[in-house]
Each structure stands twice: as C-alpha cells, then as structure tokens.
Amino acid sequence: MTMAFSSVAKLFFLAGLSATVAGCTTAGGARPMAFAPVEAPKIGGGDAILVSLNGGLLPQEAIGSLGRPDQMRALSAEYEALEKAPLGQKVAWKSPTGNASGEVSAGTPYQVGQQNCRQYTHSATIRGAQVQRQGAACRNEDGSWTPLG
C-alpha cells in the first residue's frame, strides 16, 4: 500500500512540475499580464490621452515647448507602450518638422490592489536637448492610464 501511494504521489508531482515548467518556457520568456483590449479612453475627444496621462512623463518645460500635435504624438507613444507594447519593445514617435522625437518602453505589468500597473521610460530629443524620465502608471477601469506620484 505504501509503495502504491508513493508511486501515485510521484506521478502527481511530476505532472504538476511538468505543467509548471511548460508554462514557464514559452517562446519569448515571461509573458506579461494581458490587458483587455480597450480603445483610447473617451475623455474630452482628442485630448483623451493628454488628460488621462496628466501630461506624461516628460518635464513640462520640455513637452510644453512642443506644439499640440507633437505633444499628442509623445503622449500617444506613452499610451501605446503602456497599453500594448510587449516587454522590451519601444514605441517611437517623431515630429514631422524633425525638431523632436522619442521612444517609450514599458516594463512587465504588475498589480497594485485591483489595478494593473507598469513602469515605463520615455526618452526624447526636443530641440536638440536630450530628456529621459522614468515612472509608473496604473490602468483605470475606463482604459486610461494614470501616472503614479
């Protein structure tokens, strides 16, 4: 009886270990949490991303020197990185005038309470000056993201 129990226990252990290892060895490494597909938040029409991201990561003196379309390009890149970009993938943006460009990358999603959050980095060149900021944001129920701190 002891021998039969031991064999069954080993079988269950090996099956559980096999399932765990199979889940960890997907192509591409660790899989980030999946976020429900949501379109850009509907807060005041075209200003949705600007409002939900509270101006984004870049310092106000840098982003404020850009025209409204370029501000929206930078904020859209932040939103896209937070919402959709896999770990390590950069979301780039560039002004059509060539006076500003940047890229945003987001880290692995994590949870704070019931909210999905991500750390992210925004690097930009604005009028020849290099700017880089890091931060974190959490996703709201309406699909918008709110920066922490």
N, C-alpha and C positions, 0 to 999 in steps of 0.2 A: 504494500500500500504506500509506504514512504517513497519507494522507487517510482511508482506511477505519479504521485503528486509532484515529485521533484521534476520529472520529465515534462509534465503539463506546465508547471511554473516556468521552466526554462523556455518552453515553446512560446508562452505568452510574453515573456521578457524579450525574446528575440524578435517576435512580431512587432512589439511596441518600439523596440530600438530601431528596427528596420524602417518603420513608418516615420520615426523622428528624423533619422538620417536622410531619408528620401525627401522630406520637407525642407531640409537644410541645404541640400545640394542642387538647387535649381540653377539653371544657367543664369549667370549674371550676379550670383551671390545673394545676399539678403534681399528679400522683397519688401518694399515699403508698404505701409498701410494703403489700402485702396480708399480713395475718396469718391463719394457718389458724384456722378457727372452732373455738374451744375454750370449753367451759362454764367457769364459775368453778372454780378449782382445788379439788381434793378433799383438803384438809389439815385434818383435825380437824373436819369437819362445818361448822357455821355460822361458825366462826372462820377459814375458809379465807382470806378476803381480808385480815383483820386480820393473820394470821400471815405471809402472803406479802408484804405491803407493809410489814411491820415497823413498824406504827403510822402509816404515811403521812407526808405532808409537814408537816402542821400541827404546831406545837410541842406537846410533851407537856403543858405547863401549860394549853394551850387545849383540846386534844382530851380530856385527862384530866378536865376539868370536866363533860364531857358524859356522859349515861347510855349504856349499852351500845348500845341501838338507834340513837341518834344517831351514835355512833362508827362503827357499821356503815354508816349512810347516807353519811357522809363518805368512808369507805374504799371503799364501792361506787362512788361517783362517780369516785374516782381510778381504780379498776379499769376502769370503763366507758370513761372518757376514754382511758386507755392502750390498751385492747384494741380499741375500736370507733370512737371519735369521729374524724371527718374533721378535718383541719387547720382551726382557727378555730371549730369548733363547741364550745360549752360544755355540760358535763353539770352540771345543777343538783341540789341536794339541799336539803331543808328539814325541820326538826324539826316534828312535829305540834303541839308546845307553843308554837312560834313563838320560842323563845329562841335558836335557831341556824339558820343557813342558809349556803350557799356554792355555789361553782361551780368546776369544774375544766376546764381546756383543755390539750390536748396538742399539741406541735409535730410537725413532719414526722419520721417514723420514720427511723432511720439504723442502720447496723450497726457493732458492735464485735466483731471476730472473727466468730464464727458466730451471735452473739446480736442480735436485733432490739431496739433501744432507742428511747426517746422522751424528750424534755424535756417537762416539764409544770409548770403553775402551779395552785395551789389558793388561792383567795381565800374567806374566810369571815367571817361576823359571829357571834361567840359571846358571848352575854350582853352584847350591846351593844358589844363590842370588835372592831375590825377586825383581821384577821390575813391575811397573804399570804406564801406561800413558793413558791419555785421549786426544781426539782430535775430529776433524770433517773432513769429506771428501765429495766432490761433484762428482757426476757421469757425465762423459763425454759422448758425442754422440756415441763414439765407444764402450761404455760399461765399460771402465776403470774408476777407481776412483782416484781422485787427492786430497791428504790431503790439508786442509786449513792451512795457516800460517806456 
